[in-house]
């Protein structure tokens, strides 16, 4: 059985680190026609999350729902949300938020 607190911390931390942008603010070279999760077309005032590593974009609610299921990779290409050089920093922040250091020390 998984620890729900850890999952909640992980998704919350990822949400803090991934940028939220309006679809209308994205550059033309970044635009795809629809969300690969829900398959609905993007519209100008839609809130989007742009992934740091692969630069794919998704509706905010679609990607947040994906993360709620403890997913940490792009739903489209399965690339990790964060580049490898940021992964250790992310893991350390996750452990701190989940209270791991309280049990094992730093």
FENVENQUI-V238135 format. One record per pair of residues at least 24 apart in sequence whose ideal C-beta (glycine too) atoms are under 8 Angstrom apart, sorted by the first residue. I is the first residue (numbers start at 0). J is the second residue. D is the distance in whole Angstrom. If there is no record, write none. Layout:
i->I j->J d->D
i->I j->J d->D
This chain:
i->1 j->69 d->7
i->2 j->97 d->8
i->4 j->97 d->6
i->4 j->98 d->8
i->5 j->93 d->8
i->5 j->97 d->5
i->6 j->67 d->8
i->6 j->69 d->5
i->8 j->93 d->6
i->8 j->96 d->4
i->8 j->97 d->5
i->9 j->66 d->8
i->9 j->69 d->7
i->9 j->71 d->7
i->9 j->93 d->6
i->9 j->97 d->8
i->10 j->63 d->8
i->10 j->66 d->4
i->10 j->67 d->6
i->10 j->69 d->7
i->11 j->96 d->7
i->12 j->89 d->7
i->12 j->92 d->6
i->12 j->93 d->6
i->12 j->96 d->6
i->13 j->66 d->5
i->13 j->71 d->7
i->13 j->80 d->6
i->13 j->89 d->8
i->14 j->63 d->7
i->14 j->66 d->7
i->16 j->51 d->8
i->16 j->80 d->8
i->16 j->81 d->7
i->16 j->89 d->7
i->17 j->48 d->5
i->17 j->49 d->7
i->17 j->50 d->7
i->17 j->51 d->7
i->17 j->62 d->8
i->17 j->80 d->7
i->18 j->48 d->7
i->18 j->49 d->6
i->18 j->51 d->8
i->19 j->46 d->6
i->19 j->47 d->7
i->19 j->48 d->6
i->19 j->59 d->6
i->20 j->46 d->8
i->20 j->47 d->5
i->20 j->48 d->8
i->20 j->49 d->6
i->21 j->45 d->7
i->21 j->46 d->7
i->21 j->47 d->7
i->22 j->46 d->8
i->22 j->47 d->5
i->22 j->56 d->8
i->25 j->49 d->7
i->25 j->56 d->7
i->29 j->54 d->7
i->29 j->56 d->7
i->31 j->55 d->8
i->31 j->56 d->7
i->34 j->58 d->5
i->34 j->61 d->5
i->35 j->74 d->6
i->35 j->75 d->5
i->36 j->61 d->4
i->36 j->62 d->7
i->36 j->64 d->8
i->36 j->65 d->6
i->36 j->74 d->5
i->37 j->61 d->5
i->50 j->78 d->7
i->50 j->80 d->6
i->51 j->80 d->6
i->51 j->81 d->5
i->51 j->82 d->7
i->51 j->85 d->8
i->52 j->78 d->5
i->52 j->79 d->6
i->52 j->80 d->6
i->52 j->81 d->6
i->52 j->82 d->5
i->53 j->78 d->4
